[in-house]
């Protein structure tokens, strides 16, 4: 069970949020109302997707104070714990892409030679393009096509065509490109990566404990962030880290752990 403690906690969090959103719509619960784009916590605290707010700004919309406060609260939260924690702990699409990547490993699809290569910087180009399109069209461009919002709304209000989008991403990650959507294309992940780039809470590598088994890199959805493995004791400072904790769970040598400092247990 210890090997899956963060994974279980992540799935619990993701499913709980969806249940609360669904319950608010179906049964009138007031714990968390709305969607991931715009919510109200306990009927009092406003929460808003900061990327959606930036798009609306680019589109020329006039926003209410509650929306701005909600976006600021989210930015402060992820600025502390790591922006892409949203991707692994909140985003419902993460459950879909994690399943696809798990199947890739089980079916040894990673061993098959691929001709497709996509830079992980593509998501930042998509992010910039989203803002340009929002400015030109006067609407929040990504919100209309976002699989995250579509799946979230589909579960809360009824699936409809959202399942087709979910299946497309699943098969894309399974057969075309490993971690394709989350790791290469999704502009929301890129945005949150920028938000949490200097977050005090992150993964810390304790080099003296490392035996170079590389189990951490096998399960990490952004394995390039673990470039320090076996080399030196240092925190993962790469904005692409999703803070999922899988590398910590699979490490049998206690060489990885969450920390707010840059000091290992042995003072390295």
N, C-alpha and C positions, 0 to 999 in steps of 0.2 A: 504493500500500500504506500510505503514511503517513496517508492519509485515513481508514483503518480500523484503525489500530494498536490502539486501546483496544477497539474492537468485536471484533476478532479475539482479543485477550487475554481478554475477558470470555467469549466463546463457548468458548474453550479451557478456561478455569477451570470454567465450568458443566458442560461435557461431561465433563471429567476427574473432577470430584467424583462425577458419576453413574456413571461407569465404575468408579471405586474402590469405591463402595457396592455396585454390582452384582457386581464381582469378589469382594468379601468374602463375599457371600451365595452366589454360584455356585461359586467356586473356592477359598474359604478365605483370600483375601488378608487381611493384617493391617494394611495401611497405614491404612485408614479403615473402620471397621466400624460398623454401625447404620444410622441414617437422619439426616436433617437435624434431627429433634427431639432425638435423643440419640445421640451417637457416641463412639467411642474412637479416638484418633489414635495410631498405632504401638503399639497394645495397652497404652498407658500413660496418655496424657493424656486425661482426660474432657472432653467437650464437650457442652453442652446448650443447647437453645433457651431463652433467658431468658423469652420470652413464655409458652412452655408451662409453665415453672417458676412464673411468677406466677399462671397459671391454676390450677395444682395447689395453690398456697398458698391461693388463694381458695376452692378446693374442699375445703380442710381436710386435704389429704394431708400425710403426714410424709415428708420427703425425705431421702435419704442425703447424706452429706458430699460424695461424688464428684459428685453431680448439682449441688449448690450451687457447688462449685468450677468445674465445667464451664460453668455459666451465668455465673459471675463472669468467667471468662476471655473468653467471647464478648462480654460487656458492655465489658470493658476494651479489647478489640481494636477493636470498632466505635465505641467512644467516642473513639478516636484517629483512625481513618481515615474516619469518617463512617458513621452508622448505616445509612442507606439504600443504602450500598455493597452490603449484603446483597442488596437488591432487584435490582441490575443486574449483580452479579458472581457471585452464588451461586444465587439462586432460579431453579428451572427454569421456572416459569411466565413469567418475564421473556422467555424465548425465544419463547413463544407470543404474548404481547402485543406484543412488538416486531415480529413478523411481521404481526400484524393492523394495527398502526399504519403499517407500511411499505406495506401494500396500500392502506390508506386514502389515503395520499398519492398512490400510483400511479393509483388509480381516481378521484381527485379527490373522494372522499366528504366531505372536510372542507369542500368548497365548497357542499354541499347543506345547506339550512337545516334546523336541528334544533329541535324543540320541547322536547326533554329537557334539563334543566339539573340537575346534581347538585353540591352543594357538596363541595369537597375535605375539608371538616371531617367529612364523614360517617364516614370511617374511624375518627376518634377517638370518635364516638358508638358505632360498632360495637365498638371496643376496650373501652369502658366497659361496654357491654351484655354483651360476652363474659365479663367478670369477674363481673358480677351473675349471669348464668346459671350460671357455674361455681360460684359460692357457693351458689346455690339448689339446683342438681342434684347437687353433690358430684363433678362430673367436669370435666375440662378441655374446655370447650365447643367452642372453635374447632378443636381438634385433630381432632374427629370429622368436621368438615365442611370443613376447610382444603384447598383445591385444591393448595396447595403440598405438604402432607404426602401427599395422595392420589396426586399425580403422582410424587413421590419414591418412595413405597412401591410404586407401580405399576411403575415402571421397574426397581426393585430386585427385587421379588418376583413381578412379573407384572401386566400392565395391568388386566385385568378391566374394571370399570365406570369406571375412572379416565379413560378416553378421552372418555367422554361429558361429564364435568366440564370437561376441557380444551377440547373443542370448544365448549361453551357459553360459556366465557370468551372464546375466540377470536372467535366470532360477535358476542358482546356488544360487544367492543372494536371490531370491524370495522364493524358496522352501527348500533349503538345509541349508544355514547358513547366518544369518543376517550380512550384511556388509562383506560377506565372502571374496571377492576378494580384495577390497581396504583395509579392516581392518585386514586381517589375512595373505594373501598370497603374494600380489604384492611386489616384491623386490624394485621397483622404489620408492614406497611410503616409505619403510623403509630407503632407501638411503637419500631421501629428509628430512626425519625426523631427521637423524643424522646431516645433513647440517644445519638445522635450530634449533637445540636443544637449543641454547643459544641466539636466536633472540631477540632483544630488543622489538619488537612489538608483543604483545600477548594479550589474553583476561584477564581482571582483574575482580575479584569478589569483590563486595562491600557487605560484610556480613550484616551490619545493615539494609540494604534495603531488604534482602532476606526473603521471606515468606514461603520458602520450598514447593512451588507449584510443583517443579520438572518438569516443562514443558521443561526446558533446557535439562535435561537428556533424555527426551522422543525423542527429535529430533536430539540430538548429535550423529554423526556416530561413535564417539570414547568416549562414555559416561564416561569411567573410568578416563578420564583426569579432569573431574569435581568433583573429590573426595572432594574438599574443600567446596562445596555448603552448605551453612547454618552453616559452622563451623568457618571460619576465612576469613578475607580479604587478598587475595593473588593472584598473577598472576598464570595463567596456565603455568607451566613450563615443562609439559610433552611433549616430542618430537612427540607424536602421534597426537596432536591437529592439525586439518586441517585448522584452521583459516577461517572456512566457514561463521561464523557469525550467524548461525541459533540460537544458544543459546541466543544471544543478541537480536535478532528479536522477539523471542517469550516471552521474559521476560517482564512482565507487571510492574515490580517493580523497573526497572532501577538498577538492581543489578549486571549487567554484561556489559562490554564495552571494546573496544580495547584501549590499553594504552602502552606507552613506558616506563612508570615508574611503581613502585610497590606501588603507593600511591593512595588511593581511593579519591573520591570527598570530603569525610568527614575527610580525613587525617588519616584514619585507617591504 
